[in-house]
């Protein structure tokens, strides 16, 4: 099992282990509710990775969330700028 980044929903920004090649995942929210996440591939140049995106956000919302998460990560690195 490899860990993948989840975007959107209650599992947002968490790395969760997922069985190899699972096309979608249902994650428990509470006793009676589950959220569905769909596997997608993110590519930039020659580099690509898989992640799981909540079924509700648009592609634009997902990309904005990734950019904001990266900015927050970069700021909190040693020597990061605010």
C-alpha positions in Angstrom: 0.0 0.0 0.0 1.2 3.4 -0.9 0.0 6.7 0.7 -1.7 9.2 -1.5 -2.7 12.8 -0.9 -6.5 13.4 -0.4 -8.0 16.8 -1.5 -11.3 18.2 -0.4 -13.8 16.9 2.1 -13.0 15.9 5.7 -9.8 14.1 4.7 -8.3 17.2 2.9 -4.5 17.4 2.9 -4.0 14.0 4.6 -1.8 11.2 3.2 -3.7 8.0 3.5 -2.6 4.5 2.5 -4.6 3.1 -0.3 -4.6 -0.3 -2.0 -2.7 -0.4 -5.3 -4.8 0.8 -8.3 -8.0 1.6 -6.4 -9.9 3.9 -8.7 -12.0 5.4 -5.9 -12.2 5.3 -2.1 -15.0 5.8 0.4 -13.8 7.3 3.6 -15.9 7.4 6.8 -17.0 10.8 8.0 -19.2 9.6 10.9 -21.3 6.6 11.8 -23.8 7.0 9.0 -21.9 9.0 6.4 -19.1 8.4 3.9 -17.3 10.6 1.4 -16.2 9.4 -2.1 -12.8 10.3 -3.4 -11.8 9.6 -7.0 -8.2 8.8 -8.1 -6.7 11.3 -10.6 -3.2 11.9 -12.0 -1.4 15.2 -11.6 1.4 15.9 -14.1 3.8 18.8 -14.4 6.3 18.4 -17.1 7.9 14.9 -16.9 6.8 14.4 -13.3 3.5 12.9 -12.3 1.8 11.6 -9.2 -1.6 10.2 -8.3 -3.9 11.7 -5.7 -7.5 11.3 -4.6 -9.9 14.2 -5.1 -13.3 14.5 -3.3 -16.1 14.1 -5.8 -17.5 17.6 -5.3 -14.6 20.1 -6.2 -14.0 21.3 -9.8 -10.6 20.9 -11.4 -9.9 24.6 -10.8 -10.8 24.3 -7.1 -8.5 21.4 -6.8 -5.6 23.2 -8.4 -6.1 26.3 -6.3 -6.1 24.0 -3.1 -2.8 22.4 -4.2 -1.2 25.8 -4.8 -2.4 27.2 -1.5 -1.1 24.1 0.3 2.3 24.3 -1.4 2.6 28.0 -0.5 1.8 27.2 3.2 4.4 24.4 3.2 7.0 26.6 1.6 6.5 29.4 4.1 7.0 27.0 7.0 10.3 25.6 5.7 13.6 27.0 7.2 14.3 30.3 5.5 10.7 30.5 4.1 9.4 33.9 3.4 6.1 35.3 4.7 
